[in-house]
Amino acid sequence: MENWLIQAIGWAAFAMNVAGNLMLARLNVWGWIVRLLTNVAFIVYALQVPGGGPMWANHVAFFAINIYGFRHWRKQQG
């Protein structure tokens, strides 16, 4: 993958991460979707950078946590 594209994915993931966290802080359910997309973007990024294994593992775990959080949120909403 081209270096500029890897960098673009990393920066897009960063921006989505900030946006998703702000949405969740404001109790906006779309924050969960944005966070899931963030995890996917960071997984793709981590697979392209040297030494990205820990980042990959981190975002696979966060993906699962975000699924759990989203399901828990929906249950509480009734």
Chimera marker file (.cmm) of the C-alpha trace (Angstrom):
<marker_set name="trace">
<marker id="1" x="0.000" y="0.000" z="0.000" r="1" g="1" b="0" radius="0.5"/>
<marker id="2" x="1.297" y="3.479" z="-0.816" r="1" g="1" b="0" radius="0.5"/>
<marker id="3" x="2.787" y="5.411" z="2.097" r="1" g="1" b="0" radius="0.5"/>
<marker id="4" x="0.505" y="8.434" z="1.530" r="1" g="1" b="0" radius="0.5"/>
<marker id="5" x="-2.551" y="6.147" z="1.723" r="1" g="1" b="0" radius="0.5"/>
<marker id="6" x="-1.326" y="4.507" z="4.940" r="1" g="1" b="0" radius="0.5"/>
<marker id="7" x="-0.812" y="7.951" z="6.447" r="1" g="1" b="0" radius="0.5"/>
<marker id="8" x="-4.258" y="9.096" z="5.269" r="1" g="1" b="0" radius="0.5"/>
<marker id="9" x="-5.886" y="6.049" z="6.887" r="1" g="1" b="0" radius="0.5"/>
<marker id="10" x="-4.047" y="6.759" z="10.148" r="1" g="1" b="0" radius="0.5"/>
<marker id="11" x="-5.103" y="10.410" z="10.226" r="1" g="1" b="0" radius="0.5"/>
<marker id="12" x="-8.684" y="9.573" z="9.249" r="1" g="1" b="0" radius="0.5"/>
<marker id="13" x="-8.809" y="7.004" z="12.053" r="1" g="1" b="0" radius="0.5"/>
<marker id="14" x="-7.522" y="9.641" z="14.480" r="1" g="1" b="0" radius="0.5"/>
<marker id="15" x="-10.194" y="12.143" z="13.388" r="1" g="1" b="0" radius="0.5"/>
<marker id="16" x="-12.952" y="9.521" z="13.630" r="1" g="1" b="0" radius="0.5"/>
<marker id="17" x="-11.692" y="8.509" z="17.065" r="1" g="1" b="0" radius="0.5"/>
<marker id="18" x="-11.996" y="12.080" z="18.362" r="1" g="1" b="0" radius="0.5"/>
<marker id="19" x="-15.408" y="12.565" z="16.726" r="1" g="1" b="0" radius="0.5"/>
<marker id="20" x="-16.759" y="9.251" z="18.010" r="1" g="1" b="0" radius="0.5"/>
<marker id="21" x="-15.607" y="9.934" z="21.549" r="1" g="1" b="0" radius="0.5"/>
<marker id="22" x="-17.180" y="13.399" z="21.478" r="1" g="1" b="0" radius="0.5"/>
<marker id="23" x="-20.438" y="11.885" z="20.232" r="1" g="1" b="0" radius="0.5"/>
<marker id="24" x="-20.412" y="9.332" z="23.052" r="1" g="1" b="0" radius="0.5"/>
<marker id="25" x="-19.672" y="12.073" z="25.589" r="1" g="1" b="0" radius="0.5"/>
<marker id="26" x="-22.833" y="13.793" z="24.343" r="1" g="1" b="0" radius="0.5"/>
<marker id="27" x="-24.770" y="10.499" z="24.567" r="1" g="1" b="0" radius="0.5"/>
<marker id="28" x="-25.189" y="10.284" z="20.792" r="1" g="1" b="0" radius="0.5"/>
<marker id="29" x="-25.729" y="6.658" z="19.734" r="1" g="1" b="0" radius="0.5"/>
<marker id="30" x="-23.933" y="7.290" z="16.416" r="1" g="1" b="0" radius="0.5"/>
<marker id="31" x="-20.720" y="7.556" z="18.418" r="1" g="1" b="0" radius="0.5"/>
<marker id="32" x="-20.729" y="3.749" z="18.675" r="1" g="1" b="0" radius="0.5"/>
<marker id="33" x="-20.881" y="3.375" z="14.890" r="1" g="1" b="0" radius="0.5"/>
<marker id="34" x="-18.113" y="5.917" z="14.376" r="1" g="1" b="0" radius="0.5"/>
<marker id="35" x="-15.984" y="4.153" z="17.005" r="1" g="1" b="0" radius="0.5"/>
<marker id="36" x="-16.475" y="0.792" z="15.235" r="1" g="1" b="0" radius="0.5"/>
<marker id="37" x="-15.376" y="2.358" z="11.942" r="1" g="1" b="0" radius="0.5"/>
<marker id="38" x="-12.418" y="3.892" z="13.784" r="1" g="1" b="0" radius="0.5"/>
<marker id="39" x="-11.362" y="0.455" z="15.031" r="1" g="1" b="0" radius="0.5"/>
<marker id="40" x="-11.547" y="-0.977" z="11.510" r="1" g="1" b="0" radius="0.5"/>
<marker id="41" x="-9.460" y="1.908" z="10.143" r="1" g="1" b="0" radius="0.5"/>
<marker id="42" x="-6.844" y="1.502" z="12.885" r="1" g="1" b="0" radius="0.5"/>
<marker id="43" x="-6.700" y="-2.266" z="12.262" r="1" g="1" b="0" radius="0.5"/>
<marker id="44" x="-6.022" y="-1.633" z="8.558" r="1" g="1" b="0" radius="0.5"/>
<marker id="45" x="-3.426" y="0.987" z="9.496" r="1" g="1" b="0" radius="0.5"/>
<marker id="46" x="-1.732" y="-1.284" z="12.066" r="1" g="1" b="0" radius="0.5"/>
<marker id="47" x="-1.391" y="-4.072" z="9.519" r="1" g="1" b="0" radius="0.5"/>
<marker id="48" x="0.554" y="-1.712" z="7.252" r="1" g="1" b="0" radius="0.5"/>
<marker id="49" x="3.071" y="-0.224" z="9.683" r="1" g="1" b="0" radius="0.5"/>
<marker id="50" x="6.160" y="-1.947" z="11.093" r="1" g="1" b="0" radius="0.5"/>
<marker id="51" x="5.570" y="-3.094" z="14.647" r="1" g="1" b="0" radius="0.5"/>
<marker id="52" x="1.826" y="-2.549" z="14.363" r="1" g="1" b="0" radius="0.5"/>
<marker id="53" x="0.927" y="-5.801" z="16.110" r="1" g="1" b="0" radius="0.5"/>
<marker id="54" x="0.126" y="-4.240" z="19.496" r="1" g="1" b="0" radius="0.5"/>
<marker id="55" x="-2.018" y="-1.557" z="17.834" r="1" g="1" b="0" radius="0.5"/>
<marker id="56" x="-3.810" y="-4.256" z="15.825" r="1" g="1" b="0" radius="0.5"/>
<marker id="57" x="-4.526" y="-6.274" z="18.980" r="1" g="1" b="0" radius="0.5"/>
<marker id="58" x="-5.648" y="-3.140" z="20.824" r="1" g="1" b="0" radius="0.5"/>
<marker id="59" x="-8.202" y="-2.212" z="18.181" r="1" g="1" b="0" radius="0.5"/>
<marker id="60" x="-9.491" y="-5.760" z="17.757" r="1" g="1" b="0" radius="0.5"/>
<marker id="61" x="-10.174" y="-5.711" z="21.513" r="1" g="1" b="0" radius="0.5"/>
<marker id="62" x="-11.715" y="-2.228" z="21.317" r="1" g="1" b="0" radius="0.5"/>
<marker id="63" x="-13.904" y="-3.378" z="18.425" r="1" g="1" b="0" radius="0.5"/>
<marker id="64" x="-15.306" y="-6.143" z="20.627" r="1" g="1" b="0" radius="0.5"/>
<marker id="65" x="-15.731" y="-3.721" z="23.549" r="1" g="1" b="0" radius="0.5"/>
<marker id="66" x="-17.571" y="-1.256" z="21.299" r="1" g="1" b="0" radius="0.5"/>
<marker id="67" x="-19.936" y="-4.004" z="20.115" r="1" g="1" b="0" radius="0.5"/>
<marker id="68" x="-20.596" y="-4.878" z="23.765" r="1" g="1" b="0" radius="0.5"/>
<marker id="69" x="-21.098" y="-1.185" z="24.660" r="1" g="1" b="0" radius="0.5"/>
<marker id="70" x="-23.466" y="-0.601" z="21.766" r="1" g="1" b="0" radius="0.5"/>
<marker id="71" x="-25.564" y="-3.658" z="22.670" r="1" g="1" b="0" radius="0.5"/>
<marker id="72" x="-25.631" y="-2.636" z="26.337" r="1" g="1" b="0" radius="0.5"/>
<marker id="73" x="-26.648" y="0.911" z="25.371" r="1" g="1" b="0" radius="0.5"/>
<marker id="74" x="-29.486" y="-0.358" z="23.151" r="1" g="1" b="0" radius="0.5"/>
<marker id="75" x="-30.750" y="-2.626" z="25.957" r="1" g="1" b="0" radius="0.5"/>
<marker id="76" x="-30.857" y="0.296" z="28.387" r="1" g="1" b="0" radius="0.5"/>
<marker id="77" x="-32.711" y="2.450" z="25.880" r="1" g="1" b="0" radius="0.5"/>
<marker id="78" x="-35.552" y="-0.070" z="25.934" r="1" g="1" b="0" radius="0.5"/>
<link id1="1" id2="2" r="1" g="1" b="0" radius="0.2"/>
<link id1="2" id2="3" r="1" g="1" b="0" radius="0.2"/>
<link id1="3" id2="4" r="1" g="1" b="0" radius="0.2"/>
<link id1="4" id2="5" r="1" g="1" b="0" radius="0.2"/>
<link id1="5" id2="6" r="1" g="1" b="0" radius="0.2"/>
<link id1="6" id2="7" r="1" g="1" b="0" radius="0.2"/>
<link id1="7" id2="8" r="1" g="1" b="0" radius="0.2"/>
<link id1="8" id2="9" r="1" g="1" b="0" radius="0.2"/>
<link id1="9" id2="10" r="1" g="1" b="0" radius="0.2"/>
<link id1="10" id2="11" r="1" g="1" b="0" radius="0.2"/>
<link id1="11" id2="12" r="1" g="1" b="0" radius="0.2"/>
<link id1="12" id2="13" r="1" g="1" b="0" radius="0.2"/>
<link id1="13" id2="14" r="1" g="1" b="0" radius="0.2"/>
<link id1="14" id2="15" r="1" g="1" b="0" radius="0.2"/>
<link id1="15" id2="16" r="1" g="1" b="0" radius="0.2"/>
<link id1="16" id2="17" r="1" g="1" b="0" radius="0.2"/>
<link id1="17" id2="18" r="1" g="1" b="0" radius="0.2"/>
<link id1="18" id2="19" r="1" g="1" b="0" radius="0.2"/>
<link id1="19" id2="20" r="1" g="1" b="0" radius="0.2"/>
<link id1="20" id2="21" r="1" g="1" b="0" radius="0.2"/>
<link id1="21" id2="22" r="1" g="1" b="0" radius="0.2"/>
<link id1="22" id2="23" r="1" g="1" b="0" radius="0.2"/>
<link id1="23" id2="24" r="1" g="1" b="0" radius="0.2"/>
<link id1="24" id2="25" r="1" g="1" b="0" radius="0.2"/>
<link id1="25" id2="26" r="1" g="1" b="0" radius="0.2"/>
<link id1="26" id2="27" r="1" g="1" b="0" radius="0.2"/>
<link id1="27" id2="28" r="1" g="1" b="0" radius="0.2"/>
<link id1="28" id2="29" r="1" g="1" b="0" radius="0.2"/>
<link id1="29" id2="30" r="1" g="1" b="0" radius="0.2"/>
<link id1="30" id2="31" r="1" g="1" b="0" radius="0.2"/>
<link id1="31" id2="32" r="1" g="1" b="0" radius="0.2"/>
<link id1="32" id2="33" r="1" g="1" b="0" radius="0.2"/>
<link id1="33" id2="34" r="1" g="1" b="0" radius="0.2"/>
<link id1="34" id2="35" r="1" g="1" b="0" radius="0.2"/>
<link id1="35" id2="36" r="1" g="1" b="0" radius="0.2"/>
<link id1="36" id2="37" r="1" g="1" b="0" radius="0.2"/>
<link id1="37" id2="38" r="1" g="1" b="0" radius="0.2"/>
<link id1="38" id2="39" r="1" g="1" b="0" radius="0.2"/>
<link id1="39" id2="40" r="1" g="1" b="0" radius="0.2"/>
<link id1="40" id2="41" r="1" g="1" b="0" radius="0.2"/>
<link id1="41" id2="42" r="1" g="1" b="0" radius="0.2"/>
<link id1="42" id2="43" r="1" g="1" b="0" radius="0.2"/>
<link id1="43" id2="44" r="1" g="1" b="0" radius="0.2"/>
<link id1="44" id2="45" r="1" g="1" b="0" radius="0.2"/>
<link id1="45" id2="46" r="1" g="1" b="0" radius="0.2"/>
<link id1="46" id2="47" r="1" g="1" b="0" radius="0.2"/>
<link id1="47" id2="48" r="1" g="1" b="0" radius="0.2"/>
<link id1="48" id2="49" r="1" g="1" b="0" radius="0.2"/>
<link id1="49" id2="50" r="1" g="1" b="0" radius="0.2"/>
<link id1="50" id2="51" r="1" g="1" b="0" radius="0.2"/>
<link id1="51" id2="52" r="1" g="1" b="0" radius="0.2"/>
<link id1="52" id2="53" r="1" g="1" b="0" radius="0.2"/>
<link id1="53" id2="54" r="1" g="1" b="0" radius="0.2"/>
<link id1="54" id2="55" r="1" g="1" b="0" radius="0.2"/>
<link id1="55" id2="56" r="1" g="1" b="0" radius="0.2"/>
<link id1="56" id2="57" r="1" g="1" b="0" radius="0.2"/>
<link id1="57" id2="58" r="1" g="1" b="0" radius="0.2"/>
<link id1="58" id2="59" r="1" g="1" b="0" radius="0.2"/>
<link id1="59" id2="60" r="1" g="1" b="0" radius="0.2"/>
<link id1="60" id2="61" r="1" g="1" b="0" radius="0.2"/>
<link id1="61" id2="62" r="1" g="1" b="0" radius="0.2"/>
<link id1="62" id2="63" r="1" g="1" b="0" radius="0.2"/>
<link id1="63" id2="64" r="1" g="1" b="0" radius="0.2"/>
<link id1="64" id2="65" r="1" g="1" b="0" radius="0.2"/>
<link id1="65" id2="66" r="1" g="1" b="0" radius="0.2"/>
<link id1="66" id2="67" r="1" g="1" b="0" radius="0.2"/>
<link id1="67" id2="68" r="1" g="1" b="0" radius="0.2"/>
<link id1="68" id2="69" r="1" g="1" b="0" radius="0.2"/>
<link id1="69" id2="70" r="1" g="1" b="0" radius="0.2"/>
<link id1="70" id2="71" r="1" g="1" b="0" radius="0.2"/>
<link id1="71" id2="72" r="1" g="1" b="0" radius="0.2"/>
<link id1="72" id2="73" r="1" g="1" b="0" radius="0.2"/>
<link id1="73" id2="74" r="1" g="1" b="0" radius="0.2"/>
<link id1="74" id2="75" r="1" g="1" b="0" radius="0.2"/>
<link id1="75" id2="76" r="1" g="1" b="0" radius="0.2"/>
<link id1="76" id2="77" r="1" g="1" b="0" radius="0.2"/>
<link id1="77" id2="78" r="1" g="1" b="0" radius="0.2"/>
</marker_set>
